[in-house]
Amino acid sequence: MMSTLPRAARWYIYTLWGVALCGVVVTIISAQVPLSGLVALCVSAVALVLADYFEVDFGLDQRHRVVMTVVDAPIIFLVPVVGPFGVLVVLLGTLVVDRLRRRPWYKGLFNAAQRSITFLTLIIIYSLLATPGSPPFSGLRGLLAFVALAAAYYALNTVLVSTIVALASSQPLLEIYRASFREVHWVHFITLPFGAILAWIWSTNPWLTLAAVLPLFMAHHSFKTMAALQEESRRNQDLANHATRLVDELRARQEELMRSSQLAALGTFAASVAHDFNNLLTAIYGFTQLGLSTDDPQEKDNALDVARRACARGQSITRGLLSFTRWREPRLEPCQLNDLVRETIVLLQPDFIRLNVVIEERLQPLPVIYCDSGQITQVLINLLTNARDALRDRGYGRIIVSTQIIEDQIELSVQDTGVGIPAEMLTQIFQPFVTTKQASNSKNSGTGLGLAICRTIVENHGGVIQAASEVGQGTTMTVRLPLSKLVTRGMPGDDGEAAPGVEHNPHHADAPHSLA
């Protein structure tokens, strides 16, 4: 309803109605229809109604749209052929089309008023510039007259329509003007010249006008094609925006799920560490009680030695966590890698026996190297524990632990006959919070930090850790340490002093290599 429009918009419409009414009344009183123009008047009236009825809808922006037709050509045709009295054709033809289109009455009157004002302005310009008695738009003056008519029609038609759109929507006038000019200028450039051509052809051979109208049908068809392309482009843009929003939402949910899984993994890891430390404390407590309750010195020493090794294991777990969370130089001390392997196997032997797992040692003679024995022990514990868990579901199996020297490297490998690791996971197992134990249907849950800690420790020693596996056949974990670096770095000098960075551990040298 017109009452819903802003006050400025209503007054703008009232003003247009008043100006158009005055112009039409003055024209009817003062102008006369030449007898030679009656046929042109009837033909142009029919052409205007048909051209205006078959419209094409264009969008100015997301909320406002304009209707485009080829009605520009009949209006330009009327200016030189019929003269001022053609304003009645424009006025009545517009009202008829708006009635057929069932538009609100005030919109029909607005369209009729703005077209009438535009047409009367064109009549004034043409009468001032055109050569009297010559064919329409002929000669240089005729060309200048057409250019002036096209410019005036283009400007008036766009400004009058865009102003009501801006006032009705309370948007900036300049913004609506720019959008309107950008969308419709090419339409006027196509249709306006046809009006001038039709007027000139009518003055020379009216029957030829029928053939000249055909390009207008093609122009109308091009409008429909452009409108369809514009609508398709906007739909594609909406789909692209929607897809972008979906991707952003998916990324946010993935990050949320990742945070949740990491928190869950941290909780599982904390429970696992607590479980390990509880087992260590139980062993320490039990062997301490055994040492206190016996009078046999040998048995007491053995009990204390087991308790000491349990404490060392807990210390190595703590140091492993610290090496994962922050990088530090390993504490280098002389050690025999084969002895570390044997001690670790003895420490874990009860679990292997309970699961019917056989450990086979293939240890070749190795030189004394300088390394962080606690960190290397942590690596051994993780590798042997993973191999044990890979055999848990089967209830039996074999683990082969081997050491050897290959060129300038010491190689330690732990091979099991377990379920193996899927190929797509093999490159990810050394990343934090990545575990294959759930994927292999293991009853023993994993935290996904063990191999990440191992990689950090091995790399801090200048080495590398690699995995080779085949599903259903087993897994081989290989640690390679640079022999030259570990032997020459920190080697005692001829004077008996340790090189920088080497710490003496007399308890380690005197400790037995196996448990009774």
Secondary structure, 3 states (H helix, E strand, C coil): CHHHCCHHHHHHHHHHHHHHHHHHHHHHHHCCCCHHHHHHHHHHHHHHHHHHHCCEEEECCCCCEEEECCCHHHHHHHHHHCCCCHHHHHHHHHHHHHHHCCCCHHHHHHHHHHHHHHHHHHHHHHHHHCCCCCCCCCHHHHHHHHHHHHHHHHHHHHHHHHHHHHHHHCCCHHHHHHHHHHHHHHHHHHHHHHHHHHHHHHHHCCCHHHHHCHHHHHHHHHHHHHHHHHHHHHHHHHHHHHHHHHHHHHHHHHHHHHHHHHHHHHHHHHHHHHHHHHHHHHHHHHHHHHHHHCCCHHHHHHHHHHHHHHHHHHHHHHHHHHHHHCCCCCCEEEECHHHHHHHHHHHHHHHHHHCCEEEEEEECCCCCEEECHHHHHHHHHHHHHHHHHHCCCCCCEEEEEEEEEECCEEEEEEEECCCCCCHHHHCCCCCCCCCCCCCCCCCCCCCCCHHHHHHHHHHHCCCEEEEEEECCCEEEEEEEEEHHHHHHCCCCCCCCCCCCCECCCHHHHHCCCCCC
